[in-house]
Amino acid sequence: MEKLTSGLIKSRINLLLKNSTYPQVIDFDQELDHFFLPNIKNYEKCISNDDPNAYGGLDTRALLTSYLDYYQVLNDLPVGECLIDLGAGYSRGTFISEFLGLSKCLSLEFVSERVNFSIDALAQHGGDTDLIQKRDLENEDIEKAYAYYLYFPKGDGLDEILKKLFFHAQTSPLYIYACESHGDLLIYLDSFKHLTLIREFRNSLPRHGQGIKKYRVGQGDIKISWKQDLSSWFLFNKKSQMFVVIDYYHPILKKPVEWLLDLGHLELIHYQDKLYFKDLHGRIIDIGGSEPIKRICGKPRDINLLISSFSSKNIRKILFDDRYLLEMNTGEIKYLH
Ligand SMILES: C[S@@+](CC[C@H](N)C(=O)[O-])C[C@H]1O[C@@H](n2cnc3c(N)ncnc32)[C@H](O)[C@@H]1O
């Protein structure tokens, strides 16, 4: 087999980026893994982790981004800027950047086995091992950089990451490159008015959505109103004990009332370019269409009084007519006297 030099790897990447089949990309990735991270497949098979976001033991073809795509992203960075790979797996981005002399790539990952394995392998190649670090991105700080790479599942962890990046972007421009993970990441990011799509790259391997998208994160104040950007507002306020009020025609009372939805019990859903809330009972509320948000309010004091007399799991809806009332799971209506 021909000795892999940086020049040879670069020319093969450029050829494959022009024209390649998926099996050719997979073969190339495996060849580079064999070179940089020998025995990675068998090593990964032994990783078990209780956190579903860790994807312990997953096939590396699904777990990791192709070297070709890291190459595209790193080449897109201005000279001297750094990419941070958020949830870096085996740090392929750092290997390719160190070996080919591309823009720097800092790899942050919370599964210590992957981190240790990658650090040892990078040391064998004389790379800068400070560029691979163990980090829980949901609960620990993330340093400020020019750009970030996300091949990451949607969920609370991602939301905590986005909040940190939105804070960083207040004072200087910042970019996110994102690869689809389960078919709901890119549509989620697209829903943020705070994120502007700049360009798209072709994925070298099949993913749930086509392309790696590059977004610019809005600068300036992140105290965005819900009318301006509901997704950003929800990201920062979902734990804030507020209530979303919508108009609702009540079929039992046979009249329009206000329905107060506890923000902490809602999930924001994006489907075909429209926004919906899903409540604790699985009910979908079409806030982007027939049931728009009327206003947002703090927790009314009277509600505490009313709710405390019942077990919250038995309450289906909090309503307001000329006074607060509760619709119970049984369908019965309870009034505040
Ligand atoms: C789909 S893999 C992508 C790996 C790598 N970025 C790539 O594209 O090759 C997602 C990675 O994120 C890591 N991860 C998930 N939650 C994390 C967290 N809270 N902190 C750090 N890493 C996390 C997982 O362990 C996994 O290695």
The ligand as an SDF file (V2000), in Angstrom:
LIG
                    3D

 27 29  0  0  0  0  0  0  0  0999 V2000
  -22.9720   11.7800   16.2930 C   0  0  0  0  0  0  0  0  0  0  0  0
  -21.5100   11.8910   17.2090 S   0  0  0  0  0  0  0  0  0  0  0  0
  -20.5550   12.9830   16.2360 C   0  0  0  0  0  0  0  0  0  0  0  0
  -19.0700   12.8760   16.4840 C   0  0  0  0  0  0  0  0  0  0  0  0
  -18.2070   13.8480   15.6890 C   0  0  0  0  0  0  0  0  0  0  0  0
  -18.6250   15.2190   15.8570 N   0  0  0  0  0  0  0  0  0  0  0  0
  -18.2480   13.5240   14.2330 C   0  0  0  0  0  0  0  0  0  0  0  0
  -19.0690   14.1400   13.5470 O   0  0  0  0  0  0  0  0  0  0  0  0
  -17.4920   12.6570   13.7890 O   0  0  0  0  0  0  0  0  0  0  0  0
  -22.0040   12.9040   18.5860 C   0  0  0  0  0  0  0  0  0  0  0  0
  -20.9810   12.9180   19.7020 C   0  0  0  0  0  0  0  0  0  0  0  0
  -21.4190   13.8610   20.6790 O   0  0  0  0  0  0  0  0  0  0  0  0
  -21.0380   13.3810   21.9530 C   0  0  0  0  0  0  0  0  0  0  0  0
  -21.8470   14.0540   22.9860 N   0  0  0  0  0  0  0  0  0  0  0  0
  -23.1750   13.9260   23.2310 C   0  0  0  0  0  0  0  0  0  0  0  0
  -23.5450   14.6850   24.2650 N   0  0  0  0  0  0  0  0  0  0  0  0
  -22.4320   15.3420   24.7000 C   0  0  0  0  0  0  0  0  0  0  0  0
  -22.1580   16.2650   25.7420 C   0  0  0  0  0  0  0  0  0  0  0  0
  -23.1280   16.6730   26.5820 N   0  0  0  0  0  0  0  0  0  0  0  0
  -20.9090   16.7230   25.8880 N   0  0  0  0  0  0  0  0  0  0  0  0
  -19.9090   16.3070   25.0520 C   0  0  0  0  0  0  0  0  0  0  0  0
  -20.0930   15.4170   24.0460 N   0  0  0  0  0  0  0  0  0  0  0  0
  -21.3330   14.9290   23.8760 C   0  0  0  0  0  0  0  0  0  0  0  0
  -21.3020   11.8750   21.8450 C   0  0  0  0  0  0  0  0  0  0  0  0
  -20.5970   11.1440   22.8140 O   0  0  0  0  0  0  0  0  0  0  0  0
  -20.8160   11.5980   20.4210 C   0  0  0  0  0  0  0  0  0  0  0  0
  -19.4760   11.2170   20.4230 O   0  0  0  0  0  0  0  0  0  0  0  0
  1  2  1  0
  2  3  1  0
  2 10  1  0
  3  4  1  0
  4  5  1  0
  5  6  1  0
  5  7  1  0
  7  8  2  0
  7  9  1  0
 10 11  1  0
 11 12  1  0
 11 26  1  0
 12 13  1  0
 13 14  1  0
 13 24  1  0
 14 15  1  0
 14 23  1  0
 15 16  2  0
 16 17  1  0
 17 18  1  0
 17 23  2  0
 18 19  1  0
 18 20  2  0
 20 21  1  0
 21 22  2  0
 22 23  1  0
 24 25  1  0
 24 26  1  0
 26 27  1  0
M  CHG  2   2   1   9  -1
M  END
$$$$
